[in-house]
């Protein structure tokens, strides 16, 4: 279904058949799933290329991975605060205000990217020591994180642009560009990580930068894709384009407050949850370099299974957000049920595949047999949690589409701190890395159950953070474009 037709369909007063709703979910989900899978494939490529250099380089990336995710999570959270408003406005048929929100998102997200870039560069030196890394991996970890931090403004632009397109109903372009990002990452890494070498009689140039080369390659790929997505929105998006409109730096207090109200709980959750992941890394660190590397590789390998759930979650956010913007609560609830069921089905199948293919998946990352064995054991434990993990992921996306973010953020925090970390601290000394992953498996099952109960109570819909209809119906002064 073309993106320009989606909001019109949702605004129709008549009912949509169950079959048509399922088709709409599928049409929006598959490109989002492909986008998520291509992102994970990029992580696979980084991990496998660096892993071929040995356990220590791989462990240096794994050591700072959670801190990297923390920074990325803050940019993603702020983007969500604006993109959810765009979904509501597109659902209501008000492209002018949707464009206004996008402009303010671009300014705000870029400012946050610059701030976090400066912060990341400042802490990149001592960061590995703070986390508890070994001296043989700290230098590589510092260099990797410094490059990642410098690329934050460009990375955030890519996050924000993708989120805006998805919430306006365009899943295809972000999906295609994520695949391109993966291809570019392969090319850049191939040239930057390794030394110059001869392959099939052909001399291939190489910078020989190792771990730092992997960071530069990823940053370059994100920058190219982010620049294209931004251009596409400004020139081609039917809802968000800037054609014939003067760009200004004015900001609306109402839009910023609403964005903060949606994104602040998500951002706080990302901070605390990444803090929990960092603490988990601290729990793993004393287990040795092999366990650190295996833990990092297993996290990357598992993401192949749960990222389809995030793709369905993206579709859920769009459909629920636009349905509520069109004041169709019946459709919002129905789309929530369908997407949750679809996400659980897809991730159950992926969990079965992960359990069977765990040794093969780990062999893609490293030739170290000890690391392979530890990682395969962790993956087979985690495979049992995939259905309920899907329930939490997609239900979260449903609630984000409603702008209902405080309660799900608190549920995530309570679950990971009260269940996962407590169990990991107890089990790790006796069971090693398997104990850490068993704790994760139990926690995800608990979390999924709680999210399903929360969805069934429907408070997320009754307390949705929607733009008042009076604001949606306002038309900006044509003599002062983009000013509320």
C-alpha positions in Angstrom: 0.0 0.0 0.0 1.5 3.4 -1.0 2.3 5.6 2.1 0.0 8.3 0.8 -3.0 5.9 0.9 -2.4 4.5 4.5 -3.6 7.5 6.4 -6.6 8.0 4.1 -7.6 4.3 4.8 -7.3 4.7 8.5 -9.4 7.9 8.5 -12.3 6.1 6.8 -15.3 5.7 9.2 -16.1 2.2 8.0 -14.6 -1.0 9.5 -11.6 -2.7 8.1 -11.8 -6.5 7.8 -9.4 -8.6 9.8 -7.8 -9.9 6.6 -7.1 -6.4 5.3 -5.6 -5.4 8.7 -3.3 -8.4 8.6 -2.2 -7.5 5.0 -1.6 -3.9 6.1 0.6 -5.2 9.0 2.5 -7.5 6.7 3.1 -4.8 4.1 4.5 -2.5 6.7 6.4 -5.1 8.6 8.4 -6.9 6.0 10.5 -3.9 4.9 11.0 -2.9 8.5 12.1 -6.4 9.3 14.5 -6.4 6.3 15.9 -3.0 7.6 16.5 -4.4 11.1 18.0 -7.6 9.7 20.4 -5.6 7.5 21.4 -3.6 10.5 22.2 -6.7 12.4 24.1 -8.1 9.4 26.2 -5.0 9.6 27.1 -5.9 13.2 27.8 -9.5 12.1 30.2 -8.2 9.5 32.0 -5.9 11.9 32.2 -8.7 14.5 33.4 -11.4 12.1 36.0 -9.1 10.4 37.4 -8.0 13.7 37.0 -11.5 15.2 39.4 -12.8 12.5 42.1 -10.7 14.1 41.8 -12.5 17.4 39.9 -12.6 20.7 41.4 -9.4 22.1 40.3 -7.1 19.3 36.8 -8.6 19.5 36.7 -8.1 23.2 37.7 -4.5 22.9 34.6 -3.8 20.9 32.4 -5.8 23.2 33.7 -3.9 26.2 32.4 -0.6 25.0 29.4 -1.9 23.1 26.8 -1.2 25.8 28.1 2.4 26.2 27.8 2.8 22.4 24.2 1.6 22.6 23.5 4.0 25.4 24.5 7.0 23.3 22.7 5.7 20.3 19.6 5.0 22.5 19.5 8.6 23.5 19.4 9.8 19.9 16.8 7.2 19.1 14.6 8.2 22.1 14.6 11.9 21.1 13.8 11.0 17.5 10.8 8.9 18.8 9.4 11.9 20.7 9.0 13.7 17.4 8.2 10.8 15.1 5.3 9.7 17.2 3.8 13.2 16.8 4.3 12.9 13.0 2.4 9.6 13.0 -0.5 11.3 14.8 -0.5 14.3 12.5 -0.3 12.2 9.3 -3.1 10.0 10.6 -5.1 13.2 11.1 -4.3 14.3 7.6 -2.3 17.4 8.6 0.9 17.3 6.6 1.7 21.0 7.3 2.1 20.5 11.0 3.9 17.1 10.4 6.4 19.0 8.4 6.8 21.5 11.2 7.5 18.8 13.7 10.1 17.2 11.4 11.9 20.5 11.1 12.1 20.9 14.9 13.2 17.3 15.2 16.1 17.9 12.8 17.3 20.9 14.8 16.9 19.1 18.2 18.5 15.8 17.2 21.5 17.4 15.6 22.1 19.5 18.7 21.9 16.4 20.9 24.3 14.6 18.5 26.9 17.3 18.8 26.6 17.3 22.6 27.1 13.6 22.9 29.9 13.6 20.4 31.8 16.0 22.6 31.0 14.0 25.7 32.1 10.7 24.1 35.4 12.0 22.9 36.1 13.4 26.4 35.5 10.1 28.1 36.8 7.7 25.5 40.2 7.5 27.1 39.3 6.3 30.6 36.0 4.6 29.7 37.5 1.0 29.3 39.2 1.3 32.7 35.9 2.4 34.3 34.1 -0.7 32.9 36.9 -3.0 34.1 38.6 -3.9 30.9 42.0 -5.6 30.7 45.1 -3.6 29.8 45.5 -5.6 26.5 42.2 -4.5 25.1 41.7 -1.0 26.6 43.6 1.0 23.9 41.6 -0.6 21.1 38.3 0.0 23.0 39.2 3.7 23.5 40.0 4.2 19.9 36.8 2.5 18.7 34.6 4.5 21.0 36.2 7.8 20.1 35.4 7.3 16.4 31.9 6.2 17.2 31.4 9.3 19.3 32.6 11.6 16.6 30.0 10.2 14.2 27.1 10.7 16.6 25.5 13.8 14.8 25.5 11.9 11.5 24.3 8.7 13.1 21.4 10.5 14.8 20.4 12.1 11.5 20.1 8.6 10.1 18.0 7.4 13.1 15.7 10.4 13.0 15.2 10.3 9.2 14.4 6.6 9.3 11.9 7.1 12.1 10.2 10.0 10.4 9.7 8.0 7.2 8.5 5.0 9.0 5.9 6.9 11.1 4.7 8.6 7.9 4.0 5.2 6.5 7.1 4.8 4.3 8.9 1.6 5.2 10.5 0.8 1.8 13.0 3.6 1.6 14.5 3.1 5.1 14.6 -0.6 4.5 16.5 -0.2 1.1 18.9 2.3 2.6 19.6 0.0 5.6 20.6 -2.7 3.1 22.8 -0.1 1.3 24.4 0.8 4.7 25.3 -2.9 5.1 26.9 -3.1 1.7 28.9 0.1 2.3 30.0 -1.2 5.7 31.4 -4.3 4.1 33.4 -2.2 1.5 34.7 0.3 4.0 35.6 -2.3 6.6 37.4 -4.4 4.0 39.5 -1.5 3.1 40.1 -0.1 6.6 40.4 -3.0 9.0 43.0 -5.1 7.2 46.5 -4.5 5.8 47.1 -4.5 2.0 47.0 -8.1 0.8 46.8 -10.2 -2.3 43.5 -11.9 -3.0 43.2 -14.3 -6.0 46.3 -12.7 -7.6 44.9 -9.1 -7.1 46.5 -6.7 -4.7 43.8 -5.2 -2.4 44.8 -2.0 -0.7 44.2 -1.8 3.0 44.7 0.7 5.8 45.4 -1.9 8.5 43.6 0.1 11.2 42.1 -3.0 12.9 39.4 -2.1 15.5 39.5 1.6 14.7 39.0 0.8 11.1 35.8 -1.0 11.9 34.5 2.1 13.7 35.5 4.4 10.8 33.8 2.0 8.3 30.6 1.9 10.2 30.6 5.7 10.8 31.1 6.4 7.0 28.3 4.0 6.1 25.9 5.7 8.6 26.9 9.1 7.3 26.2 8.3 3.6 22.9 6.8 4.4 21.8 9.5 6.8 22.6 12.2 4.2 20.5 10.5 1.6 17.6 9.9 3.9 17.6 13.5 4.9 17.6 14.6 1.3 14.8 12.2 0.4 12.6 13.5 3.1 13.2 17.1 2.2 12.6 16.6 -1.5 10.4 13.5 -2.0 8.3 12.8 1.1 4.6 13.7 0.3 4.1 14.6 4.0 7.4 16.0 5.1 9.1 17.6 2.1 10.5 21.2 2.3 9.8 22.1 -1.3 8.8 25.7 -1.6 9.1 26.3 2.2 11.6 28.5 3.9 13.6 26.8 6.6 13.7 28.6 10.0 15.3 27.8 13.3 12.2 28.7 15.4 11.0 26.1 17.9 7.5 25.6 19.3 7.2 25.2 23.0 4.2 22.9 22.7 6.0 20.6 20.2 9.1 20.4 22.3 7.1 19.7 25.5 5.2 16.9 23.8 8.4 15.5 22.4 10.0 15.6 25.8 7.0 14.0 27.4 7.2 11.1 25.0 11.0 10.7 24.8 12.1 11.5 28.3 10.8 8.2 29.8 12.4 6.3 26.8 15.7 8.2 27.2 15.7 7.6 31.0 15.0 3.9 30.4 17.8 3.7 27.9 20.2 5.3 30.3 19.3 3.0 33.2 19.0 -0.1 31.0 22.4 0.5 29.3 23.7 1.2 32.8 22.4 -2.3 33.6 24.0 -3.7 30.5 27.3 -2.1 31.5 26.9 -3.6 35.0 26.3 -6.9 33.2 29.6 -6.4 31.3 31.3 -5.8 34.7 29.8 -9.1 35.9 31.2 -10.9 32.8 34.6 -9.1 32.8 36.1 -11.2 35.7 35.3 -14.4 33.8 38.1 -13.7 31.3 38.8 -12.5 27.8 37.2 -15.5 26.2 33.9 -14.9 28.1 33.9 -11.2 27.2 34.4 -12.0 23.5 31.8 -14.9 23.6 29.3 -12.7 25.4 29.8 -9.9 22.8 29.5 -12.3 19.9 26.5 -14.1 21.3 24.7 -10.7 21.8 25.3 -9.9 18.2 24.3 -13.4 17.1 21.1 -13.3 19.1 20.1 -10.0 17.6 19.5 -11.8 14.3 16.5 -13.5 16.1 15.0 -10.5 17.9 15.5 -7.8 15.3 12.5 -9.1 13.2 10.5 -8.4 16.4 11.7 -4.8 16.3 10.7 -4.6 12.6 7.1 -5.6 13.5 7.3 -3.2 16.4 8.1 -0.3 14.0 5.0 -1.3 12.0 3.0 -1.4 15.2 4.1 2.1 16.2 3.1 3.5 12.7 -0.3 1.8 12.6 -1.3 2.5 16.1 0.0 6.1 16.0 -1.8 6.9 12.8 -5.0 5.1 13.9 -5.1 7.1 17.1 -4.3 10.3 15.1 -7.4 9.5 13.0 -9.3 8.9 16.3 -9.8 5.2 15.5 -9.2 3.5 18.8 -10.9 0.3 17.6 -8.3 0.0 14.9 -5.4 0.8 17.3 -6.4 -2.0 19.6 -6.9 -4.4 16.7 -3.6 -3.6 15.1 -1.9 -4.0 18.5 -3.3 -7.6 18.8 -2.3 -8.5 15.3 1.3 -7.1 15.5 1.9 -8.8 18.9 0.8 -12.1 17.6 2.8 -11.8 14.4 5.9 -10.7 16.3 5.7 -13.7 18.7 5.2 -16.1 15.7 8.2 -14.8 13.8 10.5 -14.7 16.8 9.5 -18.2 17.9 10.6 -19.5 14.5 13.8 -17.5 14.8 14.4 -19.0 18.2 14.1 -22.5 16.8 16.6 -21.6 14.1 19.0 -20.1 16.7 18.9 -23.2 18.9 19.8 -25.5 16.0 22.3 -23.2 14.3 24.1 -21.8 17.4 27.5 -23.4 16.7 27.4 -22.3 13.1 26.5 -18.8 14.0 29.4 -18.5 16.5 31.8 -20.0 13.9 31.1 -16.9 11.7 32.7 -14.6 14.3 35.9 -16.3 15.5 38.2 -19.2 14.9 38.7 -19.5 18.7 37.1 -22.8 19.8 36.7 -21.8 23.4 34.8 -18.6 22.4 32.7 -20.6 20.0 31.6 -23.1 22.6 30.8 -20.5 25.3 28.8 -18.5 22.8 26.8 -21.4 21.4 25.8 -22.5 25.0 24.6 -19.0 25.7 22.5 -18.8 22.5 20.8 -22.1 23.2 19.8 -20.9 26.6 18.4 -17.7 25.2 16.5 -19.4 22.4 13.8 -20.4 24.9 13.0 -16.8 25.7 12.4 -15.5 22.2 8.5 -15.8 22.1 8.1 -13.7 25.3 10.9 -11.4 24.3 8.8 -10.7 21.2 5.8 -10.0 23.3 7.7 -7.3 25.2 9.3 -5.7 22.1 6.1 -5.4 20.0 3.8 -4.4 22.9 6.4 -1.6 23.7 6.1 -0.5 20.0 2.3 -0.4 20.3 2.4 1.8 23.4 5.0 4.1 21.9 2.6 4.6 19.0 0.1 5.9 21.5 2.7 8.2 23.1 2.3 6.1 26.3 5.9 5.7 27.4 6.2 6.1 31.1 4.7 2.8 32.2 6.5 0.5 29.7 9.8 2.2 30.5 9.3 1.5 34.2 8.4 -2.1 33.4 11.6 -2.6 31.5 13.7 -1.0 34.2 12.1 -3.0 37.0 12.4 -6.2 35.1 16.1 -5.9 34.1 17.3 -4.6 37.5 15.2 -6.7 39.9 15.3 -9.9 37.9 18.2 -10.1 35.4 21.0 -8.4 37.3 20.2 -10.0 40.6 20.1 -13.5 39.1 23.2 -12.8 37.0 25.2 -11.7 40.1 24.1 -14.9 41.9 24.6 -17.3 39.1 27.8 -16.0 37.3 30.3 -17.0 40.0 29.0 -20.6 40.0 28.0 -21.1 36.4 30.2 -18.6 34.5 28.8 -17.1 31.3 25.9 -19.7 31.2 24.6 -18.2 34.5 24.5 -14.7 33.0 22.5 -15.9 30.0 20.2 -18.1 32.1 19.4 -15.0 34.2 18.7 -13.1 30.9 16.4 -15.9 29.7 14.3 -15.9 32.9 14.0 -12.1 33.0 12.8 -11.9 29.4 10.0 -14.4 30.0 8.9 -12.4 33.1 9.0 -9.2 31.1 7.0 -10.5 28.2 4.3 -11.8 30.6 4.0 -8.4 32.3 3.8 -6.5 29.0 1.0 -8.8 27.8 -1.0 -8.1 31.0 -0.4 -4.4 30.6 -1.6 -4.4 27.0 -4.8 -6.4 28.0 -5.7 -3.7 30.6 -5.8 -1.1 27.8 -4.6 1.9 29.9 -2.1 2.6 27.1 -5.0 3.6 24.9 -7.1 5.4 27.4 -4.1 7.5 28.5 -2.6 8.0 25.1 -0.4 11.2 24.7 -2.3 12.6 21.7 -2.2 16.1 20.2 -5.5 17.8 21.0 -7.8 18.0 18.1 -7.8 21.8 18.3 -4.1 21.9 17.7 -4.3 19.4 14.8 -6.9 21.5 13.1 -4.8 24.7 13.4 -3.2 26.0 10.2 0.1 27.8 10.4 0.4 31.4 9.3 1.5 31.1 5.6 3.6 34.3 6.0 5.6 32.7 8.8 6.3 29.1 7.7 6.9 26.5 10.3 5.9 28.7 13.3 3.1 27.3 15.5 
